[in-house]
Amino acid sequence: MRPIRKRATPVGVFPKRFLISTLRQLGQEVGLTVPTLVAPANGGGAARALPVRMHVYRGGRDAHQFDVAPDPRQAFVEVWQRQWEAGLAPPNAGEDLIAVEYLHAPEDAPWLGPRMADEIEGQFLVRAAPEGRYGCVLTSFVPFRPAGYKFTPVIGLTHYHKFGPEFENYALFVNLKGAGATDDGANRLHVDYYSFAGARLATADLDVPYNSGYLHAVEASLAEHGVPAAALSGGVIAHCRGGASQFSIFTLIRNKRTGALGLEHSLPPYYYVTGISHPDIRGPFYARALAPT
């Protein structure tokens, strides 16, 4: 086996995007916070904060951009849905994908490249009312791939779903393919549902549109596949495989009485199994993980 060596120069990590989705179907307004990145002053006067741009993907295409000039004295930039949607025509159906990037000049590359190679995280915010309390989940910026990039199929576990008369459960699949993506049938996810004891309850195939947020109702899917309510009492975990774009996957549990929404973020296996990065391990691992069962 070839030795694993740490690269001195970051590869495949710049530029990056922060991904979230609207949640109109659940009556929620979404927002985000991202760190303020400040260019070194280098003796040339006041430091310069990099502008932040939100790309609003609607119907699979980059339909709108909203730019924010951060205050370099503030550690974070906070933006809500009503701000980037001001003056934007209402959607026909479905959820929008929001992809956030930092705008930068060529001379920023020497300091920004290493900074982006580190884990840069933002917060996905949700609230039911403009002045009400909000919840959040912390997630990382992900690589934004060039056109023609061959994506590795996603492998993920959506966290423990809790069932009961007061709850409803969803899985939110947020994915970004970029410009020119067409529905070629390659972005299908296979989902296996397991009980908390490890018994497989059902399987489903989901067609997730490119450049979109896709909200999947877990109770409805399990009922469609004939899973009795009694089998859900201990909770359910979903194992997802497939896809052909850059994914962020979230577990959502909503309290039907109060409207409160809980979010959790599912991480891919390489966060836990570092050996996957080695070329002699990666191929066999994915071949077994993606094999039909």
Secondary structure as UniProt FT lines:
FT   STRAND          16..21
FT   HELIX           24..26
FT   STRAND          28..35
FT   STRAND          38..39
FT   TURN            42..43
FT   STRAND          48..49
FT   STRAND          52..58
FT   TURN            59..60
FT   STRAND          61..68
FT   TURN            72..73
FT   STRAND          76..80
FT   HELIX           81..84
FT   TURN            85..87
FT   STRAND          97..102
FT   HELIX           106..108
FT   HELIX           109..117
FT   STRAND          121..127
FT   TURN            130..131
FT   STRAND          134..140
FT   STRAND          142..143
FT   TURN            147..148
FT   STRAND          154..161
FT   TURN            165..166
FT   STRAND          167..176
FT   TURN            179..180
FT   STRAND          188..195
FT   TURN            196..197
FT   STRAND          200..207
FT   STRAND          212..217
FT   HELIX           218..224
FT   TURN            225..226
FT   HELIX           229..232
FT   TURN            233..234
FT   STRAND          236..242
FT   STRAND          246..255
FT   TURN            256..258
FT   STRAND          261..266
FT   HELIX           269..271
FT   HELIX           274..277
FT   HELIX           279..289
//
